[in-house]
Amino acid sequence: MASQRITLDTFHYKWNKAHKPALTIRPGDDVTFEINEVTSGQIKEDSKVDAVKNLDISKLYPMAGPVYIEGARPGDTLTVEVLEVVTGDWGWSAIVNGLGLLEEFQEPYLYLWNLRKKHFAEFERGIRIPIRPFCGTMGVALPEEGSFEVLPPGKNGGNMDIRHLVAGSILELPVFVDGALFSTSDLHAAMGDGEVCVTAIECPGTARFKFGVKKDSKLSWPRYFSKGDEKAKKGYYTATGIGPDLMTVTKDSVRNMIAHLTKTYGLTKEDAYVLCSVAADVKIHEIVDQPNWVVGTTIPLDIFPN
Amino acid sequence: MASQRITLDTFHYKWNKAHKPALTIRPGDDVTFEINEVTSGQIKEDSKVDAVKNLDISKLYPMAGPVYIEGARPGDTLTVEVLEVVTGDWGWSAIVNGLGLLEEFQEPYLYLWNLRKKHFAEFERGIRIPIRPFCGTMGVALPEEGSFEVLPPGKNGGNMDIRHLVAGSILELPVFVDGALFSTSDLHAAMGDGEVCVTAIECPGTARFKFGVKKDSKLSWPRYFSKGDEKAKKGYYTATGIGPDLMTVTKDSVRNMIAHLTKTYGLTKEDAYVLCSVAADVKIHEIVDQPNWVVGTTIPLDIFPN
């Protein structure tokens, strides 16, 4: 079993099975990926909101990789065990015009985080977000010819933004090309299920993964194992949305949580939206009591002072 | 502070602000509700699947109540603190033709549970579901004239099927009529977020709630506080669905979990569907990476033997 490393200067944009491997490894090997933040350095620790307005989207998602795993063949399953994810010294969150769940947030907004206290990140008004780092993008090359955008996730995994893929988790991905060609990007210090404002706590850092191959598993969808989470000794507060359209209901539950956060904690609505994105989880409470579904946006009370 | 009781013979069907109160209490009082199972006794511990086929739907949701809370006025918020929920000796789950998330399950199916071991319910193949009882229906009278069905939840709460409303939780509901007129029904021994097959572990039992009134809160949507949950020391397994339509993606993630459960644990597909409904949680992992959303159906591994 060997340990190898992909350094910050080795990355690619877009999924493309023609990308030359940055590294070839054997099953059982582990790889440390040095990962730039998701804008390839366009946003810096001292950036102003103009950096969000002027983003060059062709430089989003610099992906460390690809890694060629020997013996992986189309139809196999690639297992990716998350051994460690380490955040850099700072991070950012933003509201980006035209993205995010809620269309009423049109003005670009940038929030910068200090991540030097490794266990939590301080927000406004004494709010502390526990650091639970993971990679938002973990995927393999697609079988089709050509280049494919990273933003939407797909059958190859990719930019799934699953906050549960922290250290101790194991992701399983279908393999479509020889060697699988695994890449990763979009390191997050913390995020809530939903990532509602379109960013987590985005940051640079490193991730160490151990790879394995299951033969002929014919997996058609990503799946994962994750450990339990203990981020809420004080309990949770949940805002619901109730109605017949699942997307509308989800938006309503987030809007109701934003209203609660602004009223209860004196946050601006932009900060409340960012807080939902980095700390609140979106759950489907029921999807069978026709014609109305219930979605809950849940925030752990441990993040608030007192 | 008084403790009062509503017995099994006091119930009503449908929401209707004209229902005469079964009990009048003061804020701070607690009430124990004796609750029949959701079919009003049409399904019994020795029932066969015919009982599901022949259900008289006019006798679904026998609601204990209504309780008139003195001082509650339209525009106030009713607080309902869940002090205790106790299950009876048995329960049932079913696949009911035309209901449930997945349209490919058309054949009625009935599963009966023994709940005499108070901490867990045994399923097939050594699987044990932790008992986490709550009331699927908790609501207040609507402001409109007339009778309204219980099945769909709404602005008055009602049949929200929120599995987190176990003992220790506090539900907040908007008040629409003098006295609020609170009722409850649909006691569940266990359920997963989503309740995907349309039933939880349905059972008779009792629930004890303490009521309070917040003046002039102008709450427009139900919200709740809940305690943390520790049901997964062994961790979780999650099946994803990924694509552009939120409902389709949710169905896909449940289908993928059913495929996993049948293959890994040798369950029939009907039992796997029921297991998802009573033990797996449906979460929105991301809803911003346009145009594809990721939904995960997550099952705690503690329920499986070994």
Interface residues (C-beta under 8 A of the other chain):
Chain A: L99 G100 L101 L151 P152 P153 G154 K155 N159 M160 D161 I162 R163 H164 G168 D193 G194 E195 V196 C197 V198 S220 W221 P222 R223 Y224 F225 S226 K227 G228 E230 A232 K233 G235 Y236 Y237 T238 A239 T240 G241 I242 L246 M247 T250 D252 N256 H260 D281 V282 K283 I284 H285 E286 I287 V288 D289 Q290 P291 N292 V294 V295 G296 T298 L301
Chain B: L99 G100 L101 L151 P152 P153 G154 K155 N159 M160 D161 I162 R163 H164 G168 D193 G194 E195 V196 C197 V198 S220 W221 P222 R223 Y224 F225 S226 K227 G228 E230 A232 K233 G235 Y236 Y237 T238 A239 T240 G241 I242 L246 M247 T250 D252 N256 H260 D281 V282 K283 I284 H285 E286 I287 V288 D289 Q290 P291 N292 V294 V295 G296 T298 L301
